[in-house]
Amino acid sequence: MIGLPTGTRVWLAAGVTDMRRGFDGLAAIVQDKLQEDPFSGHVFAFRGRRGDRIKVLWWSGDGMCLFTKRLEEGRFVWPVAASGAVHLTSAQLSMLLEGIDWRRPKRTHRPTQV
């Protein structure tokens, strides 16, 4: 994943999105349904009906970026809500893109040295 500037917010669009949509269609969803500005520099992620595809829309400051990923096995973990958006951290976005359940990551135990 490309390093995001500090302060960048990550939004997951709840529900399913038509994966045939491109830059303009996804930006329209951001404006109409999420009530956000697609040119704000924040990241907006969308998932298809089958759950194996994700699109990420991001304004980098000089142009709109559209990233797409398809998992060969498994599904992207997504909120159950039918509408609205969920805010993630950059670390949670990285886990999501790797196919990891970002809702319940397990912290490994590090024993303290005595």
Secondary structure as the mmCIF struct_conf table of DSSP 4:
data_model
#
loop_
_struct_conf.conf_type_id
_struct_conf.id
_struct_conf.beg_label_comp_id
_struct_conf.beg_label_asym_id
_struct_conf.beg_label_seq_id
_struct_conf.end_label_comp_id
_struct_conf.end_label_asym_id
_struct_conf.end_label_seq_id
HELX_LH_PP_P HELX_LH_PP_P1 ILE A 2 PRO A 5
TURN_TY1_P TURN_TY1_P1 THR A 6 GLY A 7
STRN STRN1 VAL A 10 ALA A 13
BEND BEND1 GLY A 15 GLY A 15
TURN_TY1_P TURN_TY1_P2 MET A 19 ARG A 20
HELX_RH_AL_P HELX_RH_AL_P1 PHE A 23 ASP A 32
TURN_TY1_P TURN_TY1_P3 LYS A 33 LYS A 33
BEND BEND2 LEU A 34 LEU A 34
TURN_TY1_P TURN_TY1_P4 PRO A 38 PHE A 39
BEND BEND3 SER A 40 GLY A 41
STRN STRN2 VAL A 43 ARG A 47
BEND BEND4 ARG A 49 ASP A 52
STRN STRN3 ARG A 53 TRP A 59
BEND BEND5 GLY A 61 GLY A 63
STRN STRN4 MET A 64 ARG A 70
BEND BEND6 GLU A 72 GLY A 74
BEND BEND7 VAL A 80 VAL A 80
BEND BEND8 ALA A 82 GLY A 84
STRN STRN5 ALA A 85 LEU A 88
HELX_RH_AL_P HELX_RH_AL_P2 SER A 90 LEU A 97
TURN_TY1_P TURN_TY1_P5 GLU A 98 GLY A 99
TURN_TY1_P TURN_TY1_P6 TRP A 102 ARG A 103
BEND BEND9 ARG A 104 ARG A 104
HELX_LH_PP_P HELX_LH_PP_P2 PRO A 105 HIS A 109
HELX_LH_PP_P HELX_LH_PP_P3 PRO A 111 GLN A 113
#
